[in-house]
Amino acid sequence: MFDAELDDPKDIFDHDDLNRNINFDEVECAIRGLKFNKAPGVDLIQNEYLRYGGRTLILCLQKLFAKCLEHEHVPNVWKRGIILPIFKGGNKSRGDPASYRPITLLCCTYKLFESVINNRIHDSLKTSLLSFPNDQQNGFRKSLSCTTATFSLQETIFHKS
């Protein structure tokens, strides 16, 4: 079932790559991926502010994110969210609490920080000896879904017949 046995994960995964200082390009890349017209969190900072803040803001964010990693702590305001009930729609009763789903508005700066860390983890996993994620892994990967997995399965069955 398994092709190889792992002796010690430390030999396979480079933690130094994850712990290096956050650089300007990482923050700039994450900012380019921000979506517009999204509701801000309790700090009222919108993605548009981050996107159009320019080089000076990116440098400030780079320093802030580096301090967060160094001290293993994020600002308390990033830990707070605004919970809003969203009506599910249809013919559901607006008076029934079950007709609503909660969404939490988090700080855009915190989501940007998470994006920088997420990109770093994905890059490290792709370049590690683990070969993770496997090419057949469709969940939680950009542009892949159950539909692409089903298509791959159909193609495999079709070509094996």
C-alpha positions as CSV (number, residue, x, y, z in Angstrom):
1,M,0.0,0.0,0.0
2,F,2.8,2.5,0.9
3,D,5.8,3.0,-1.4
4,A,8.2,3.9,1.3
5,E,8.5,4.1,5.1
6,L,9.3,7.4,6.7
7,D,12.1,7.2,9.3
8,D,12.3,10.7,10.7
9,P,10.1,13.6,9.3
10,K,12.8,16.1,10.4
11,D,15.0,14.7,7.7
12,I,12.4,15.2,5.0
13,F,10.9,18.6,5.9
14,D,12.9,21.7,6.1
15,H,11.6,23.8,9.0
16,D,14.1,26.5,8.4
17,D,12.3,27.3,5.2
18,L,9.1,28.0,7.2
19,N,10.9,30.0,9.9
20,R,12.8,32.4,7.7
21,N,12.0,36.1,7.8
22,I,8.9,37.2,5.9
23,N,10.0,39.1,2.8
24,F,8.5,41.9,0.8
25,D,7.6,39.7,-2.2
26,E,5.6,37.3,0.0
27,V,3.5,40.1,1.4
28,E,3.1,41.7,-2.0
29,C,2.1,38.4,-3.6
30,A,-0.5,37.8,-0.9
31,I,-1.9,41.4,-1.3
32,R,-2.3,40.8,-5.1
33,G,-4.5,37.8,-4.2
34,L,-6.9,39.9,-2.1
35,K,-10.5,40.1,-3.2
36,F,-12.3,43.4,-3.3
37,N,-15.7,44.3,-1.9
38,K,-15.4,42.1,1.1
39,A,-16.6,43.2,4.5
40,P,-13.9,44.2,7.0
41,G,-13.5,42.9,10.5
42,V,-13.6,44.9,13.8
43,D,-10.6,47.0,12.8
44,L,-12.5,48.3,9.7
45,I,-9.5,47.9,7.5
46,Q,-10.7,46.8,4.0
47,N,-8.8,44.8,1.4
48,E,-8.8,47.9,-0.9
49,Y,-6.8,49.8,1.7
50,L,-4.2,47.0,1.8
51,R,-4.2,46.7,-2.0
52,Y,-3.7,50.4,-2.7
53,G,-1.5,51.2,0.3
54,G,1.7,51.0,-1.8
55,R,5.3,50.1,-1.0
56,T,5.4,51.8,2.4
57,L,2.4,49.9,3.7
58,I,3.8,46.6,2.4
59,L,7.1,47.3,4.3
60,C,5.1,48.0,7.5
61,L,3.1,44.8,7.1
62,Q,6.3,42.9,6.4
63,K,7.7,44.1,9.7
64,L,4.5,43.5,11.6
65,F,4.2,39.9,10.3
66,A,7.8,39.2,11.1
67,K,7.3,40.4,14.7
68,C,4.2,38.1,14.9
69,L,6.3,35.1,13.8
70,E,9.2,36.1,16.0
71,H,7.1,36.5,19.2
72,E,4.6,33.8,18.2
73,H,1.8,36.2,18.9
74,V,-0.8,38.1,16.9
75,P,-2.6,41.4,18.0
76,N,-5.7,40.7,20.1
77,V,-7.9,42.6,17.7
78,W,-7.1,39.9,15.1
79,K,-8.6,37.3,17.4
80,R,-12.0,39.0,17.4
81,G,-14.7,38.8,14.8
82,I,-18.2,40.1,14.0
83,I,-20.8,37.3,13.8
84,L,-23.6,38.1,11.4
85,P,-26.7,35.9,10.7
86,I,-27.3,35.4,7.0
87,F,-30.7,34.4,5.8
88,K,-30.6,31.1,3.9
89,G,-33.3,32.2,1.5
90,G,-36.0,30.3,-0.2
91,N,-39.4,29.8,1.5
92,K,-37.8,29.6,5.0
93,S,-39.4,31.5,7.8
94,R,-37.5,34.7,8.7
95,G,-38.6,34.2,12.3
96,D,-37.0,30.8,12.6
97,P,-33.3,31.0,13.8
98,A,-32.7,27.8,11.8
99,S,-33.3,29.8,8.7
100,Y,-30.0,31.6,9.2
101,R,-26.4,30.6,9.0
102,P,-23.7,32.6,10.9
103,I,-20.7,34.1,9.2
104,T,-17.8,35.7,11.0
105,L,-16.1,38.8,9.7
106,L,-12.4,38.7,10.5
107,C,-9.8,41.4,10.2
108,C,-8.5,41.6,6.6
109,T,-4.9,42.2,7.9
110,Y,-5.1,38.9,9.8
111,K,-6.4,37.1,6.7
112,L,-3.5,38.6,4.8
113,F,-1.1,37.3,7.4
114,E,-2.7,33.8,7.2
115,S,-2.3,33.9,3.4
116,V,1.4,34.6,3.7
117,I,1.8,31.7,6.1
118,N,-0.4,29.4,4.0
119,N,1.5,30.2,0.8
120,R,4.8,29.5,2.6
121,I,3.5,26.1,3.9
122,H,2.2,25.1,0.4
123,D,5.5,26.1,-1.2
124,S,7.5,24.1,1.4
125,L,5.4,21.1,1.0
126,K,5.7,21.2,-2.8
127,T,9.5,21.3,-2.6
128,S,9.9,18.8,0.2
129,L,10.8,15.1,-0.3
130,L,7.2,14.2,0.8
131,S,5.8,15.0,-2.6
132,F,2.8,16.4,-0.9
133,P,0.1,16.9,-1.9
134,N,-0.1,13.8,-4.2
135,D,-1.2,14.6,-7.8
136,Q,-4.4,12.7,-7.1
137,Q,-5.3,14.8,-4.1
138,N,-8.1,17.1,-5.2
139,G,-9.5,18.4,-1.9
140,F,-8.2,21.7,-0.5
141,R,-6.2,22.5,-3.7
142,K,-6.7,25.4,-5.9
143,S,-8.8,24.8,-9.1
144,L,-9.5,21.1,-8.0
145,S,-12.6,19.7,-6.6
146,C,-14.9,16.6,-6.5
147,T,-15.7,17.3,-10.1
148,T,-12.1,17.0,-11.2
149,A,-11.7,13.9,-9.1
150,T,-14.8,12.4,-10.7
151,F,-13.5,13.3,-14.2
152,S,-10.1,11.7,-13.5
153,L,-11.9,8.5,-12.3
154,Q,-14.1,8.4,-15.4
155,E,-11.0,8.9,-17.6
156,T,-9.2,6.1,-15.8
157,I,-12.1,3.7,-16.2
158,F,-12.7,4.7,-19.8
159,H,-9.0,4.1,-20.8
160,K,-8.7,0.8,-18.8
161,S,-11.7,-0.7,-20.6
